Amino acid sequence: MRAAPGVLLLALAFTAGAARCAGFGPPAGTLTVHPLPLAVPPGALSPLLSSTLYRSGDAAPAYYLGAGVGIPRLQIADSPGATAWKVVPDTDCAHLEPVPVAALRAPAVQPVMVRQNPLPMDCAAAFEGSCTSRDGQLRIATTFQGTHRKARVGGGFFGTEGRIDSTFYTGVRTLAIEHRPTGRMLRMQESLSDTNGYSAPQTAVRYLPELRRVLLLGAAQERGVPLAHCIALPAD
């Protein structure tokens, strides 16, 4: 399942009866990961729940995130609590600085669409698979170790649209992000227990090549709470 650009999918469910998945745990490995500071005002939407990536500039671009931001040309209004954030690199990695939603409507600021995204559209979306960033710097892969079984379940959103085949998994699923020039890597693991639901973090992984940063916007969870992380990529 692939949402429109910017829609954050933390769990991919094939049926209404899809079991809950625990989500990926905190990242670990040889890439240095920092918490991404984030203070969401009361009543505002968090960029960890649904975010669109925006970009302005060429040689030294600025990146922004928007949550619940409408599309005026399609007559889609902002959602209540719509927010905008600028990605600001710092000595640790980066932080998100709140800006007015109107900043995303400046002529120079454009949403990062599929063809401009540094990562392929289906990157990290499949149960198992791999992809390489368009500049060749990152390789992202999902793998699984465990068992699976087939079962027929109710189809459709409410589980009432006939019976369909579904696969239930028990084991450990791993999301790995590798910086190819140095071979340094991080891994996150998701435990599955007889479930046909699993995380699909393709829009939770945001690669900002000119800033040499990778943002993990809710890709990892702790006790069901989405976490935000930042990776400052090493020099080649």
Backbone hydrogen bonds, N-H to C=O, Kabsch-Sander energy under -0.5 kcal/mol:
donor,donor_aa,acceptor,acceptor_aa,energy
7,V,4,A,-2.0
8,L,6,G,-0.6
9,L,7,V,-0.5
10,L,8,L,-0.7
12,L,198,Y,-3.3
13,A,11,A,-0.6
16,A,156,G,-1.2
18,A,15,T,-1.5
22,A,191,S,-0.8
24,F,219,A,-0.8
25,G,189,Q,-2.5
28,A,187,R,-1.9
30,T,185,M,-2.1
31,L,185,M,-1.5
34,H,230,C,-2.9
36,L,228,A,-2.3
40,V,38,L,-0.5
44,A,41,P,-2.1
45,L,81,G,-3.0
49,L,46,S,-1.6
50,S,46,S,-1.1
51,S,6,G,-0.9
52,T,66,G,-2.4
54,Y,64,Y,-2.9
55,R,110,Q,-2.6
56,S,62,A,-2.3
62,A,56,S,-2.5
63,Y,87,V,-0.5
64,Y,54,Y,-2.1
65,L,85,W,-2.8
66,G,52,T,-2.1
67,A,83,T,-2.5
71,I,76,I,-1.0
74,L,71,I,-1.6
75,Q,72,P,-1.9
76,I,71,I,-2.2
77,A,75,Q,-0.6
79,S,68,G,-3.1
82,A,79,S,-1.8
83,T,67,A,-2.2
84,A,99,V,-0.6
85,W,65,L,-2.8
86,K,97,E,-3.2
87,V,63,Y,-2.7
88,V,86,K,-0.7
88,V,95,H,-3.0
90,D,93,C,-1.4
95,H,88,V,-1.9
96,L,37,P,-1.1
97,E,86,K,-2.8
97,E,95,H,-0.6
99,V,84,A,-2.3
103,A,100,P,-2.0
104,L,101,V,-1.7
105,R,102,A,-1.6
106,A,103,A,-1.0
109,V,106,A,-1.8
110,Q,55,R,-2.4
110,Q,108,A,-0.6
112,V,53,L,-3.2
113,M,111,P,-1.0
116,Q,113,M,-0.8
117,N,113,M,-1.2
117,N,114,V,-0.6
123,C,120,P,-1.8
125,A,122,D,-1.9
126,A,122,D,-0.7
129,G,142,T,-2.2
131,C,140,I,-2.1
133,S,138,L,-2.5
134,R,118,P,-2.8
136,G,133,S,-2.0
139,R,178,E,-2.1
140,I,131,C,-2.3
141,A,176,A,-2.4
142,T,129,G,-3.0
143,T,174,T,-2.1
145,Q,172,V,-2.4
147,T,170,T,-2.8
149,R,168,F,-2.1
151,A,166,S,-2.4
153,V,151,A,-0.5
153,V,164,I,-2.7
155,G,162,G,-3.8
159,G,156,G,-0.8
161,E,155,G,-2.6
164,I,153,V,-2.9
166,S,151,A,-2.8
168,F,149,R,-2.9
169,Y,195,T,-3.1
170,T,147,T,-2.6
171,G,192,L,-2.5
172,V,145,Q,-2.6
173,R,190,E,-3.0
174,T,143,T,-2.7
175,L,188,M,-3.0
176,A,141,A,-2.9
176,A,174,T,-0.5
177,I,186,L,-2.3
178,E,139,R,-3.0
179,H,184,R,-3.2
180,R,137,Q,-2.5
180,R,178,E,-1.0
182,T,179,H,-0.8
183,G,179,H,-2.4
184,R,179,H,-0.6
186,L,177,I,-2.0
187,R,28,A,-3.1
188,M,175,L,-2.3
190,E,173,R,-3.2
192,L,171,G,-3.0
195,T,169,Y,-2.0
198,Y,12,L,-1.5
204,A,201,P,-1.1
205,V,201,P,-1.2
206,R,204,A,-0.7
206,R,215,L,-2.8
207,Y,205,V,-0.6
208,L,206,R,-0.5
208,L,213,R,-2.9
211,L,208,L,-0.8
212,R,208,L,-0.9
212,R,209,P,-0.7
213,R,208,L,-1.6
214,V,231,I,-2.1
215,L,206,R,-3.0
216,L,229,H,-2.6
217,L,204,A,-3.2
217,L,215,L,-0.6
218,G,216,L,-1.3
218,G,227,L,-2.1
220,A,227,L,-0.5
221,Q,24,F,-3.4
222,E,225,V,-2.2
225,V,222,E,-1.6
227,L,220,A,-2.8
229,H,216,L,-1.9
230,C,34,H,-2.9
231,I,214,V,-2.7
232,A,32,T,-0.7
233,L,212,R,-2.2
233,L,231,I,-0.7
